[in-house]
Amino acid sequence: MFPRLFCAALLLLPVAPSIAQDRAVTAELMRAYEGWRGAMVAKDARVWASAITTYRQVVTRNLIVSQKKSFPGAVFEVPVQPPALDNLRLLEAEAVGDTAHLLLFGKVDMGGDSAQIPESVLMLKFFRERGGWKFDSSKLLRLNDQPEIARQIKEGGRPDFLDWPDFTPPGTPPAVPKLCETPEHMAGCTFQTFGYETKLRINGHDYPVMTDHAEKIFVIGGLRSGPNELVLELKPVEIPAGEQRLLRLDFFVLSGQEGQQPVRVFHYEDRSGTLGGTLRLPLNLTAEILAKGL
């Protein structure tokens, strides 16, 4: 299967010199993705572990363990299938430092109704480890509400979005996080920050930096009875005149049982607009809070 797929992909390569010069990298990236995809289809945990980056393997493992599920078995319980690349058009293959990506265009079939699949741009991300490329993750940009991008792609020229920062490999892979323990209390967090660049750490586990953003977070390693370490690094950023800075966090203990509501065990909100630097918040999980919530 692989030789046929790879040859078809090469036939779809644009003739731009930059792509032609990178055919060796393109071939390596295609091969790395197909190795990962094959492991997912076959549900082969050993091959999956060898095909994916160490960073993504640990991130995936921590998320599964934090949900009190079995690792690596739960890796293969995802409701979507990894797409084949046969019918997609390669827009770009780019490597920067130890990071790289493939950008492909077309109807990305992930197991849904084929008649309902929209045209999209599929980004496949890779990191270089021990001298070779490994697949890390994918990102899908649906073009339903992006007619200008779709037009540029179909006209055959170089689309402007290829030069956007989000579509340029960063050069350096992220640091591999530490392994988490099975949680004493499975937990989630709703996190809202406006007017601040905010980095959150919960019991030693870091989360992506967020600015002017609201997010639901699954707490890696969960919460434990008694004190929990909650640390935020805050840097004010410019906001429109008349707006108010806001930081709000709510933590919930999750039962994992269908129909049983989460218990809110922590709430913090600040609208003063004066925060900055390191903020440490006391999150002490007691039997009373667990029983009654906040």
N, C-alpha and C positions, 0 to 999 in steps of 0.2 A: 504493500500500500504506500509506503513512504516514497519510494523512487518516483511513482507516478504523480503523487501530490507535489513533490518538490519540483519536478519538471514543469508541471502546470503553473506553479507559482512563478518560476523563472520566466515563463513565457509572458506573464503579465507585467514584468518589470518595465517601468518607464525607461526611455533611452537616455535620460539625463546623465551626463558624465559622472556626477557625484555618486549616483546609484551604481553605475557600471563599475566604478573603482572599488565599490564595497561589496561586490558579489560574494567574496569569500566570507565576510562577516554575515551577510544575509543568509548564506547557506548554513552557517553555524547556528544562527538564531532560529531558523526554521527547524533545524534538527533538534535543538534543545526544546522547543515548544512541542514538537511531535513526540519526543520522549516522555514529557510530562503528560500530554494528552493521552497517550497510549496507556500510561499507568492508571490514569483516572478511569478510562473506559474499562480496563481489565480489573480495576479495584485491587491493584497490586501495591501494597504498602511499602514493600522494599524498594521497588523501582521508583515509586513516588518520592521517597525520601532522598534517593540519589539524583532525581531529576530537578528538584526544586531548590531554591536558594536556602541557605541556613537561616537567614533572616525570616523568610516567609514560613519555613517549617516551624520555627519557634513561636512566631506570632500565631500561627494556626493552632499549634499544640496548646498554647496558653489559653486561647479563646475556648477551645473545646473542653479543657480541664476545668476552666472557670465556670462552665455550664454543667459540671459534674457528669459529663459524657465520656465515653470511652475513646481514647486516642491509641492508634490512628484510625480505628474503625469508623468514627464519625466523619472523617475526611470525605468518605465516599457516600455520605447521606445527603449531599446537596441536591436541590430539586432541579437544577439546570445541568445541561451537559456541555462539556468544553467544545467550542465550535471547530469544525473543520475549516481549512483555509482554501480549499480547492477553488471555490467560486468568488473569492475576494480579490480585489485589485490592490497590489502593493503600492502604497504612496511614498513610503520612505523607510529606509533602514539607516539608523544612525547610532554610532557608538561614541561616547565621550567618557574618557577615563575607564573606570571599571563598571560603567552603566551603559545600557543600550536599549533601543526599542525598535519594534516594527510597527508601522502604521498601515492599516489596511482598510479598504472601503468596500461596502456592499451590504447585502442582506445577511447579517450575522445570525446564523441559526443555532440557538441554544436550547432547542427542544420544544419550542412553542408551536403555535399554529403557523405553518409556513405562509399562509395567505395574509397573515397579519404582521409579518416581520418587516419593520421599517428599514430604510437605508441608514447605515451608521458608519462611524469611524471606530475601528477596533484598535486600541493600543495594547501591545504586548510588551511587557517590561522584563529586562534581563539584567543580572549582575554577573561579573566575572569572578569566579572562585577557583583557586588552585589551577590557574592557567586556562580555564575553559568557561564558556558561557552556560549559565543555568537560568531557567525560566523562574520569574518571581511572581508576577501578577498581571492582571488585565484590567482595562478600563474601557467602557463603552460610551461613545458620544452619539446619541441619537440625533438625527438631522431633521426631525419633523418640524421643529421651530427654528431651524438654521438654514433657510433657503439659499443664502448667499454662499455659505460654505459648500453646500451641495452643488450649486451652479459652477463654482470655481473648479471643483473636482471633475465634474462631467465635461467641462470645456477642455480638460487635459493639461492646463497650465499648472504652475506651482501654487497651490493655495496659500493665502496669506497666513492662515492659522499655524502652518508648520513652523513659523518663526516665533510663535508665542512661547513664553517661558514654560507653560504647562506641557508643551510638546517638544521640549528639549531635555534630553537626559541630564541629570544633575551632575554627573561626573564621579560622585562618591556614594556608595551604598550606605544606608543607615546602619547604625550600630545594632548588633544582635542583642535583643533584650534578654534579661535573665529569666530563667525558668520559674514559673509560679507553682505554688502548692495547691492541692485540692482545697477549695474554699470551705471554711466553717459555715459561712452564711453567703449564699449566692446573692449578688447584688447588682443593681444598676444605678445610674446617675443621670439626671438631666442637668445640663450645664449651659448657661447662657452668659455670654460676655459681649459687651458693647463699649467701645472706647478704650479697650485695653488689648494689648498683645499678651496672651495668657498661656502659660505652661502649667499643666496640672500633674502632680505626682501623688499617687495613692499607695500607701504601704510599700514604697520603693519602686513602684512601676510607673513609668512615664507615659504620657499620652501626647498626641500631636499638638503642636502650638496652634492656638486658635485666636482669631481676631474678628470682632464683630460677627459672632457666629452663635447659633444655638445647636446643641447636639445631644443625642441620647447615647450614653456610653455604657457598655457592659464592663463591670469592674473586674479587672484581671486579678485573679486570686481571691476575689470576694472580700468580705469584711470579716473581722474576727470579734468575738466577745471581748469587751473591755476597750482600751484605747486603740485607735487607728490613726496612722500618720497621714495627714492631709496637708499638702504643701502646694502653694501657688506662687509662681514668679510672674509679676505683673509689670507691664510697661505701658503707660498711657500713650495713646495715639490720637491723632487729630479727629475731631468729630464735627459735623455740621453745626452751625450757629443755632442755638436754641435747643439742641438735643442734650440728653442727660446720660452720663456714663452709668453702666449697670453691670454688676456681677451677681449672679444667682446660681446656687447649687442646691439640688435636692438629691438625697440618697434613699434608695428603696431596697429592702430585703425581699428577695423573690423566692417563692415557695417551689417553683418549678411544676406546680400542680395546676392543670387546666381549670379555670373558673375561680381560682383563689387569688384575690387581689394582693398586689404588692403592699408592703408596710413601709410607710415613710418613716425613716429613722433619723434624718438630719435635714435641716434647712438653714441656709445662709443667704442673705440678700443685702447688698450695699448699693445705694444710689448717691453717695456723698460726692463721688467723682474725685476723691483724694487718695485713692489707693495707688501703691507703687512699691516695687521691690518684692521682698519675700513676705508672704502672708501664711501663717500657720494657723489652722483651724482645729479646735478640739472635736473629734468625732468619737465619743465614748458610747459604745453599744452595750446597754444594760438589759437585763431581763425584763424590766418594766417597759422600756422603750420597744423592745421586740414584741411584747404582748399588746401594748396599746397604740403604738405608733405616735406620730406627732401631728 
